[in-house]
């Protein structure tokens, strides 16, 4: 298994946990924790698939915004979402401030 596959599998697992704890009505901090972990690992999986060195990603939690920048340029994503390139870029541009805040939701 390659690193990007491992991160993608962990992102899926974190997402399932996020969905499960939402139904349990746990504290918001717990819900956000698993959402942050899922988005971080999803971002790292894509960045690794794009050729980013694992060493650069190991010490950073800030992968989601980088992920969104990559997604904005993917024709497959545009087609899947049935958006034009311009629409997808505008949509992602609107998400970036929230994603940047989300990248900061890490333990200190």
N, C-alpha and C positions, 0 to 999 in steps of 0.2 A: 504494500500500500504506500502510495506517495503522500507527502506531507499535506498537499492540498486536499486529497481525499479524506485524510484523517480529520482535518479541520472542518470539512464539510459535514462529515458524520457527527462530529461533536456539536456543530451548529444545529443540526437537525434534532439531536437529543436535547439540547438546551431549549430549543423552540417548543418541543413537546412538553418539557417541564414548565415552561412559561405558560402554555395553554392550560395545563393541569392546575397550576396554582392560582390562575385567574378564577377558575371555577370554585376553588376552595375559599375564596374571599380572604386570602392572607393579606398581611400588611403590604402596602404599596411598595415599600422599599424592597421586599422580597420579589415582587412581581417585576419591578424595574431591573433588579439584579440579573434575573434570568433573561430578560429581553436584551439587556446590554451585552451579556455573554454571548447570546445567539448572534446578535448583529456583529460583534467583534470577530467571532470565529467565521462567520460567513464572509466578512470582508477579507480576513486573512486567507481563507481558502481561495478566493478569487485572485488576490494579489499573488499568492504562491503559484497559481495556475498561469498567471501572466509572466512569471519568471523572476519575481522579487525574491531576494535571498532570505532564507529563513532566519538568518542571524539578525537581520534588520527588524524582523517582526517579533522576535521572542521577547524583547524588553519593552514593547509598546502596546498599549491598548487602543491606540488611535487608528483603527483600520476601517471603520465604517464610512467615514467621509471619503477616504481614498477609494473605497469600493464604489460609492455613488458616482465619483468622477469617472471611473472606468465604465460603469453601467451606462452612463449618459452617452457613451460613444459606441455602444454595442447594437448593431442592426438587428440582431436576434431578439433583443429585449424590446426594441421599438416595434418589431413585428408582433411579438407576443402580446404586448400591451395595446396594439393597434393604434400607435401614436406615430406621428411624424418625428423626424429627428429633432426638429425645432420644439415640438410639444414636449418630448421627453426631456430635452435639456432644460426647458422652463420648469417642468415639474420637479426635476432633480434640484435645480437652483433654489426652488422654494423649500426643499427638504434640507438643504445643507446647513442652515443655522441650527435647526433642531438636531441634526446628526452630529454637529460639532459639540453641542451641549451633551449629547449622549455619550460621545467618546470620552467625556470627562467623568462619567459615572463609574469610577474605578476606586477600589480601596486604596487608601494611602498608607 
